[in-house]
Amino acid sequence: MHHTSILAKPLTLKNGVTIKNRFFKAALSETLAKKDDGPSRLLVNLYRTWARGGAGLLITGNVMIDRRAKGEPGNVVVEDERDLVLLEEWAKAGTENGTHLWMQLNHPGKQSPKMLSQDPVAPSPIPLSGDIKGFFNPPRALTAEEIEDLILRFGNSARIAKKAGFTGVQIHAAHGYLINQFLSPHHNGRSDEWGGSLENRMRFLVRVYTEIRKQVGEQFPIGIKLNSSDFQRGGFTEEESMQVVKKISELGIDLIEISGGNYEQPKMLVAEARESTKKREAYFLEFAEKVRKITSSPLVVTGGFRSLDGMTKALTDSGIDMVGIGKPFALVPDLPNQASQGKFTSITTNPIKTGVKSIDKSASLLELGWYEQQLLRIGKGNKPKPNYNVWKSLFRILLTQGTAAFKKRRS
Ligand SMILES: Cc1cc2nc3c(=O)[nH]c(=O)nc-3n(C[C@H](O)[C@H](O)[C@H](O)COP(=O)(O)O)c2cc1C
């Protein structure tokens, strides 16, 4: 990559904060918290490696705002200042080399598996459906008081992130988690001020954003990860997503990352077969082009980028501002440095499969488990292992999470 390449250009946000280049490491849940939910040394090492690898902006894997509601075993929880010193170490490592490090804040809502949540909460008591439903207890509806408490928690976690030295936060409003559940007419059947019209369904997100802004101030970057759509009948649609983009842009969001899907429809992890998508790599680029027309907020698209060519084209032709990259960063942690030295042109990420049909139908679990093993390797100071045996990673998943892990979980 020549130094004048568009990928090497700094990006200045509306608040004057500058990100040194256009490489955006998307959130990859590390599941590397200590037993007490605090950040571990492995996390610190992992983020130091990524920061030294040249990315402009690193988004952490999802950090939980409430200890009672985790998306997976091994999630970091930030609900008070007990782990401030460790958080400071994490922030220091991840901001080496002029790198931005933003903490992704999340509440899983009903997407908190049985082994972690007896009594998961959601906007409405609507269970998850499809193959995965057996892995989650049916949720109960949040009370109005609980909703107010969660809003404050998002703000408080953001305040602690700032205090620890993280340079921004990202609200996880995508992938079927709690904020997405509020947005979705399928998952939100409330008849109070939190449900019904789109204005009501987006109230939780708007209040979360406003509370975070109140607690971190005007100059601190707040981003959002939003679904283009849920790809479900009766779910959150592209038209609604555009309305949400308009609203949060007006409110002053600093960066919008576009993704899509949820546990029931894990589109964020799986490339679409459509020819147009294959050619352009990124799954949600067409939608991002529509969004570009209605907002001046900086835009990131995540999902599918594998080549320098595809990334460059997205920036030049589609008007997005940064390229969101997930899995490749688990295999090539210094991808941006390699790109600037002309050593990276593209990477192939093959679907992770055992060849045994009954196991391979849990494709997302295999993928996530396999990539989490790569993150663990980097945290331990080892190199990623692209030929890592899928059976070994499966064995480790079973060891740490038991058979209950066999579900289409996250991302
Ligand atoms: C192991 C793993 C963990 C993930 N964890 C998160 C997460 O915590 N938060 C999030 O927003 N997305 C998460 N994702 C989704 C990625 O951010 C990204 O949207 C997805 O992998 C598609 O991008 P890619 O094709 O570049 O990998 C995860 C993906 C993987 C593979």
The ligand as a Gaussian input file, in Angstrom:
#p B3LYP/6-31G(d) Opt

LIG

0 1
 C      -15.158000     -14.862000      17.440000
 C      -16.082000     -13.720000      17.085000
 C      -16.576000     -12.919000      18.100000
 C      -17.400000     -11.816000      17.803000
 N      -17.805000     -10.991000      18.817000
 C      -18.498000      -9.861000      18.535000
 C      -18.830000      -8.930000      19.561000
 O      -18.492000      -9.096000      20.737000
 N      -19.533000      -7.829000      19.205000
 C      -19.886000      -7.572000      17.916000
 O      -20.487000      -6.539000      17.645000
 N      -19.596000      -8.437000      16.923000
 C      -18.884000      -9.560000      17.203000
 N      -18.540000     -10.413000      16.186000
 C      -18.904000     -10.061000      14.807000
 C      -17.768000      -9.283000      14.122000
 O      -17.572000      -8.022000      14.730000
 C      -18.087000      -9.048000      12.636000
 O      -19.280000      -8.289000      12.552000
 C      -18.211000     -10.355000      11.874000
 O      -17.181000     -11.270000      12.222000
 C      -18.138000     -10.111000      10.363000
 O      -16.930000      -9.478000      10.003000
 P      -15.711000     -10.318000       9.311000
 O      -16.280000     -10.969000       8.087000
 O      -14.674000      -9.298000       8.976000
 O      -15.263000     -11.315000      10.310000
 C      -17.754000     -11.544000      16.450000
 C      -17.277000     -12.386000      15.436000
 C      -16.444000     -13.464000      15.728000
 C      -15.922000     -14.315000      14.608000

